[in-house]
Structure formats: structure tokens, C-alpha cells
Amino acid sequence: MPVRKEKLLNNEIYHIVVRGVSDSLIFKDISDYYRGIFSIYEFNDLRPVEIRERREERARLKKLEKVNGSPSSVANSVANDNRDPLVEILAFCFMPNHIHLLLKQIKDNGITKFMRKVETGYAKYFRKRYEEMGKGYVFQGRFQSAHIEKDEYLMTVFAYIHANPASLIEPKWKEFGINNSDKVINFLKDYKWSSYADYIGGKNFPSVTKRNFITELIGSEENCKDFIENYIRYKEKNKSFSELYLE
């Protein structure tokens, strides 16, 4: 990963985007998406991480669950894990060819270290699974970052990140607006590969994100739901997309 010129600051929030090289697919099936989720959770650790060992440990705990008939083993493992996080993941969304992350840096150079681990680890997995990749690049250069300095901007980015999957059913919504807001709202509610379900009271990947700050800023889980839905309906009424800084 190339060295970044700008310094990312501790206790500040950034919108991070990383894309597949030449916008190629980085998630080809459900296994890739699960590996991506696993990666952003496990690699959020100051110390070296060996994914194979972590996966073996999770598999061992799940096996114990089946034997004991209790789900507590894995749950307790997650709740009591001894990671030393580099960042707080406030929100995320995985798209077929790119990833959106809303991160708060809590260690010096935490975002850069975290992204290096995620990109290197996932690229290694991806090349091994799809042997035709050989030694080719998986991700497109350095990740993009935008500093979030105001609550208003944070709320816009929060909505934009979770609205991104609308592109899968309305590819031109960013340029021309949303045609059917009800359809998009229902699609986003069921989209598995983002933090949206966890923000509105579901149990999707709750251990991945820290949601208290944004939930309290908006007011409640119900308010989070209303906020995103209002954002989608606004995009149906306004056929222009002016937030060019988010592209």
C-alpha cells in the first residue's frame, strides 16, 4: 500500500473507500462476503493476526456449541476477546467491487495499519481462492479517505453508505435519483452486507460495529430507520445528486 501524504488524526472520523483494481469484483459469492466481514472484525487489532488460527478457534467453539447445545461459547468468545483495536468501525457497506467504511481512529496510524491488514489479508485469501489472479492486484492502489468534521456531514455520509446497495437495483440513482423509494427501502432493509440492519434493531453482525455514538446522535434505532428512509425518499423527489464529494 503506498504511503499516504495526509496524516489521519486520532479520535477523528473518516469515510474510507477501497475499490477492486479497475473496479473489478472483490466479492464474487457469499463466501467472499463472509470472509470480508470476518476480516474487518479480526484485523482490527494492533497485534499480528493469523486468520487461520482465529478461524480454527471459532470452528472449535461452534463444535462445542453443538455438543453442549448452547450458543454461549462463541458469544462469550466475541464478547470477551482480547483484541487491541486500531479503530472503531462505526458503519460499513460491502458492494461487489468496493467497500465503504466509517472509521474513528483510536491508535496512532490506526486507520492505515487497519486498512493495510485488511487489504493484504483479504487479497491473499482472494488470490488463493481464485488461482487465475496469480500475483495480480486485488485492490486499486491506496484507499480513499474523507475527514468528517461536522455532524451534518457525518449524517449525510452515514445515510449514503447505507444507501449504496440501491445501485444493485437502480444503477443510476446517484445521477438521476431513485425511481421507486419503497422498493429500495425494502431492499436495503434485507441487504446483509452492511451495518444497516444492526442500526435498526436487527442482529446481523452486531460485534463488528460501535453504534452508540451515531445512534445517540440520531436519537434511537427507530430514528436511524426513519433517517435512512427519509434520505431515500428525498432522493426520489430530488432527481439530482449533489454530494459529489462522496463519489
C-alpha positions, 0 to 999 in steps of 0.5 A: 500500500503506498504511503499516504501524504495526509496524516489521519488524526486520532479520535477523528472520523473518516469515510474510507473507500477501497475499490477492486483494481479497475473496479473489478469484483472483490466479492464474487459469492457469499463466501467472499462476503463472509470472509470480508466481514470476518476480516474487518472484525479480526484485523482490527487489532494492533497485534499480528493476526493469523486468520487461520488460527482465529478461524480454527478457534471459532470452528472449535467453539461452534463444535462445542456449541453443538455438543453442549447445545448452547450458543454461549461459547462463541458469544462469550468468545466475541464478547470477551476477546482480547483484541487491541483495536486500531479503530472503531468501525462505526458503519460499513457497506460491502458492494461487489467491487468496493467497500465503504467504511466509517472509521474513528481512529483510536491508535496512532496510524490506526486507520492505515495499519487497519486498512493495510491488514485488511487489504493484504489479508483479504487479497491473499485469501482472494488470490488463493481462492481464485488461482487465475489472479496469480500475483495480480492486484486485488485492490486499486492502489491506496484507499480513499479517505474523507475527514468528517468534521461536522455532524451534518456531514457525518449524517449525510455520509452515514445515510449514503453508505447505507444507501449504496446497495440501491445501485444493485437495483437502480444503477443510476440513482446517484445521477438521476435519483431513485425511481421507486423509494419503497422498493429500495427501502425494502431492499436495503432493509434485507441487504446483509452486507452492511451495518444497516440492519444492526442500526435498526434493531436487527442482529446481523453482525452486531460485534463488528460495529460501535453504534452508540455514538451515531445512534445517540446522535440520531436519537434511537434505532427507530430514528436511524430507520426513519433517517435512512428512509427519509434520505431515500425518499428525498432522493426520489423527489430530488432527481439530482445528486449533489454530494459529489464529494462522496463519489 
